[in-house]
Amino acid sequence: MDHEALTRLADLRGRVAIVTGGTRGIGRAVAEGLACAGASVVVASRKAEACLETEERLRGLGAQAVGVPTHMGELDDVANLVNRTVDTFGGIDIIVNNAANALTQPLGGFTPEAWQKSFDVNLRGPVFLVQDGLPHLERSDHASVVNVISAGAFLFSAGVAMYAAAKAALMAFTRSMAAEYADRGIRVNALAPGTVDTDMVRASPPEAQAAMARASAQGRAASPDEMVGPVLFLASDASSFMTGQVLLVDGGLTPH
C-alpha cells in the first residue's frame, strides 16, 4: 500500500450516489459526507422544500447535487428517483437506503393500514429502489449498496416490533442481494446504527431517550455525523472485499 493508493480508498470523485431520507438526521450527514468525498449526490425525501435546501447545501460544499421529492412507499416515486438520477448524472454507483418510517403499534394491536405503511417504506421501497437501479449499478465499476437497518433488528424490540421486523427483513435482503449480485460486481452491505440523536429518536419521551442512550456500553447517543465514516467505508473502495455483511455501529449495544 503506497501513499497515493491509500488516499484513493475513500475517494468518490466521479461516482453518483443516491441517499434516501437524505434531508435530515443520518441521511443528511451521509449526503454531506459523500459530497465532501467527491460524489455527485441525489437526495430524496418527501418534502420538496427540504430537498431544495439540502441540494443547495451540498452545492455549497462544492458537489454536484440534486434533490428529488420521493415517497419511498410509492413505487412510481421510486422509479422516478432512479430516472431523475440517471437523466441528471448519467448513471448510479452508490445507493444508500436510509429512509425509514418509525410507525409502530403494540403486538396484538396491529392494524392492516399501519402494517402496510411501515413495510412499504421500510422494506418494499428499498428493495425496489435497488431493483430499479440494477441495470445502472451493473454498468458501474464501483457499485455499492448500503442498506441502513437498525441494531433493533438484533434485539427483542417488543415495543417497536413492526419497525424491527422490517429492518431484520432488509438485513435478509442485504445478504440475498449480495449473493445474487456478486458476479455482477455489485456489493451490498448494511449499516446497523444504535441510538442516534435524530428527529426519530427525539420523538420519544425524554425518559425513553435517556434509557436508549444508557443502554450501550458507551452510555450515550451518537451524533448523525458518527455514521458518516462507516457509510463511506461501505460505499467506497475501502471495503472492496466486503459484501453481505452488517456493520454494527451502536456504541456497544449489541453483542454479535
DAWO-V470041 format. One record per backbone hydrogen bond with DSSP energy under -0.5 kcal/mol. CO is the residue of the C=O (numbers start at 1). NH is the residue of the N-H. If there is no record, write none. Layout:
co:CO nh:NH
co:CO nh:NH
This chain:
co:2 nh:6
co:3 nh:7
co:4 nh:8
co:5 nh:9
co:6 nh:9
co:8 nh:11
co:9 nh:237
co:9 nh:238
co:10 nh:12
co:12 nh:15
co:15 nh:40
co:16 nh:93
co:16 nh:94
co:17 nh:42
co:18 nh:96
co:19 nh:22
co:19 nh:44
co:21 nh:24
co:24 nh:27
co:24 nh:28
co:25 nh:29
co:26 nh:30
co:27 nh:31
co:28 nh:32
co:29 nh:33
co:30 nh:34
co:31 nh:35
co:32 nh:36
co:33 nh:37
co:34 nh:39
co:35 nh:38
co:37 nh:12
co:38 nh:14
co:40 nh:17
co:41 nh:43
co:41 nh:66
co:42 nh:19
co:43 nh:68
co:44 nh:21
co:44 nh:22
co:45 nh:70
co:46 nh:48
co:47 nh:51
co:48 nh:52
co:49 nh:53
co:50 nh:54
co:51 nh:55
co:52 nh:56
co:53 nh:57
co:54 nh:58
co:55 nh:59
co:56 nh:60
co:57 nh:61
co:58 nh:61
co:58 nh:63
co:59 nh:62
co:64 nh:41
co:66 nh:43
co:67 nh:69
co:68 nh:45
co:70 nh:72
co:71 nh:74
co:73 nh:75
co:74 nh:78
co:75 nh:79
co:76 nh:80
co:77 nh:81
co:78 nh:82
co:79 nh:83
co:80 nh:84
co:81 nh:85
co:82 nh:86
co:83 nh:87
co:84 nh:88
co:85 nh:89
co:86 nh:90
co:93 nh:144
co:94 nh:18
co:95 nh:97
co:95 nh:146
co:96 nh:20
co:96 nh:98
co:97 nh:148
co:100 nh:102
co:106 nh:109
co:111 nh:115
co:112 nh:116
co:113 nh:117
co:114 nh:118
co:115 nh:119
co:116 nh:120
co:117 nh:121
co:118 nh:122
co:119 nh:123
co:119 nh:124
co:120 nh:125
co:123 nh:127
co:124 nh:128
co:125 nh:129
co:126 nh:130
co:127 nh:131
co:128 nh:132
co:129 nh:133
co:130 nh:134
co:131 nh:134
co:133 nh:136
co:133 nh:137
co:134 nh:138
co:135 nh:139
co:136 nh:139
co:137 nh:140
co:143 nh:187
co:144 nh:95
co:145 nh:147
co:145 nh:189
co:146 nh:97
co:146 nh:148
co:147 nh:149
co:147 nh:191
co:150 nh:153
co:151 nh:154
co:152 nh:155
co:157 nh:160
co:158 nh:161
co:160 nh:164
co:161 nh:165
co:162 nh:166
co:163 nh:167
co:164 nh:168
co:165 nh:169
co:166 nh:170
co:167 nh:171
co:168 nh:172
co:169 nh:173
co:170 nh:174
co:171 nh:175
co:172 nh:176
co:173 nh:177
co:174 nh:178
co:175 nh:179
co:176 nh:180
co:177 nh:181
co:178 nh:182
co:181 nh:184
co:181 nh:186
co:182 nh:185
co:185 nh:187
co:187 nh:145
co:188 nh:244
co:189 nh:147
co:190 nh:247
co:191 nh:149
co:191 nh:193
co:192 nh:249
co:193 nh:151
co:195 nh:222
co:196 nh:198
co:198 nh:202
co:199 nh:203
co:201 nh:204
co:205 nh:208
co:205 nh:209
co:206 nh:210
co:207 nh:211
co:208 nh:212
co:209 nh:213
co:210 nh:214
co:211 nh:215
co:213 nh:216
co:216 nh:219
co:222 nh:197
co:223 nh:226
co:224 nh:227
co:225 nh:228
co:225 nh:229
co:227 nh:231
co:228 nh:232
co:229 nh:233
co:230 nh:234
co:231 nh:235
co:232 nh:236
co:233 nh:239
co:236 nh:239
co:237 nh:240
co:239 nh:242
co:245 nh:190
co:246 nh:248
co:247 nh:192
co:247 nh:249
co:249 nh:194
co:251 nh:218
co:253 nh:255
co:254 nh:256
